[in-house]
Amino acid sequence: MTSPAAQQLGIVPSVFAVQHLPQATFPEDDDWIALVRAPEGLTVIRETWPTGSGDRWIGLYGGGTGHQLDVPGMLAAIVGPLAEAAIPVFVASTFHADLVLVPEPRIKQAVTVLEEAGHRVDTRHLHTPDS
């Protein structure tokens, strides 16, 4: 089986928080980026920069033309190498590409892992507390 072509990814300039609202069917505000409703409750992805408390996630998003919905393995080509490096992810897929969130303290390692796997990562928006 051949793997998908190397992908062009970019760092999203925002920093994100992932929340679980067990009793909610919709958030009380409109400051969210993505919502997923499941039997266990609502999962909400929000921007949390420039400051914010709790776990912070950095987003990697497909650049260029994105990918077609019928092209298999695109997401696996990104999360596979991250899984092998024991880097946690949270994913929200869009019609055009996948938003792959990694914990803020692991973003530099994630970029290295993805580049070693053949992907190109535009890091111009990479701003971490230790950079």
C-alpha positions in Angstrom: 0.0 0.0 0.0 1.4 3.4 -0.9 1.1 6.3 1.6 -0.4 9.6 0.6 1.9 12.2 -0.9 3.7 14.4 1.6 1.4 17.2 2.8 1.9 20.9 3.3 0.8 21.8 6.8 0.8 25.2 8.5 0.7 26.2 12.2 -2.5 27.9 13.0 -1.8 31.3 14.7 -4.3 30.7 17.4 -3.9 28.6 20.5 -6.8 26.3 21.4 -8.6 24.8 24.3 -10.7 21.6 24.1 -13.6 21.4 26.5 -16.1 18.7 27.4 -19.6 19.9 28.5 -21.4 16.8 29.6 -24.9 18.3 30.1 -24.9 20.8 27.2 -26.4 20.4 23.7 -25.0 23.8 22.6 -22.6 26.2 24.2 -24.0 29.3 25.9 -21.8 31.6 23.8 -20.6 31.8 20.2 -16.9 31.9 20.9 -16.2 28.4 19.6 -14.3 27.1 16.5 -15.7 23.5 16.3 -18.5 21.5 18.1 -19.1 17.8 18.2 -22.3 16.5 19.9 -22.2 12.9 21.2 -24.2 10.9 23.7 -21.6 11.8 26.4 -22.1 15.5 25.9 -20.7 18.3 23.8 -17.0 18.8 22.8 -16.0 22.4 22.1 -12.8 23.7 20.6 -12.2 27.4 21.4 -9.4 29.9 20.8 -7.7 30.7 24.1 -4.8 33.0 23.1 -2.9 35.1 23.9 -3.5 33.9 27.5 -5.6 31.2 28.9 -5.5 28.6 31.6 -5.7 24.8 31.4 -4.4 22.6 28.6 -3.4 24.6 25.5 -3.2 23.0 22.0 -1.5 24.2 18.8 -3.2 23.5 15.5 -1.7 22.1 12.3 -3.8 22.5 9.2 -3.5 21.4 5.7 -2.3 24.1 3.4 -2.6 24.6 -0.4 -5.6 23.0 -2.0 -6.4 20.6 0.8 -7.5 17.1 -0.1 -10.5 15.5 -1.7 -12.9 13.6 0.6 -12.4 10.4 -1.4 -8.6 10.3 -0.9 -7.8 7.7 1.7 -5.0 7.9 4.2 -4.5 11.7 4.4 -5.2 12.0 8.1 -3.5 8.7 8.9 -0.3 10.0 7.2 -0.3 12.8 9.8 -1.5 11.1 13.0 0.4 7.9 12.4 3.9 9.4 12.9 2.7 11.4 15.8 1.2 8.3 17.4 4.5 6.4 16.9 6.2 9.3 18.7 3.6 9.1 21.6 2.4 12.6 20.8 -1.3 13.0 21.7 -3.6 14.6 19.2 -7.2 15.9 19.0 -8.6 16.2 15.4 -11.4 18.2 13.9 -11.9 17.5 10.2 -13.3 20.1 7.8 -14.5 19.7 4.2 -11.1 20.9 2.9 -8.5 19.5 5.4 -7.9 18.3 8.9 -7.2 20.4 12.0 -4.7 18.3 14.0 -4.2 19.7 17.5 -1.2 18.8 19.6 -0.4 19.8 23.2 1.5 23.2 23.2 4.6 21.8 25.0 5.0 19.1 22.3 4.6 21.2 19.1 8.3 21.5 18.3 8.7 17.7 18.6 5.5 17.2 16.5 7.0 19.4 13.7 10.2 17.5 13.7 8.3 14.1 13.6 6.1 15.3 10.7 9.1 16.7 8.7 11.0 13.4 9.2 7.9 11.6 7.9 8.1 13.7 4.7 5.6 16.5 5.4 6.4 20.2 5.0 5.4 22.4 8.0 5.2 26.1 7.7 6.3 27.3 11.2 6.0 31.1 10.6 3.2 31.2 13.2 4.9 29.0 15.7 5.1 31.0 19.0 5.8 29.0 22.2 6.6 30.2 25.6 10.2 28.9 25.3 10.8 30.3 21.8 
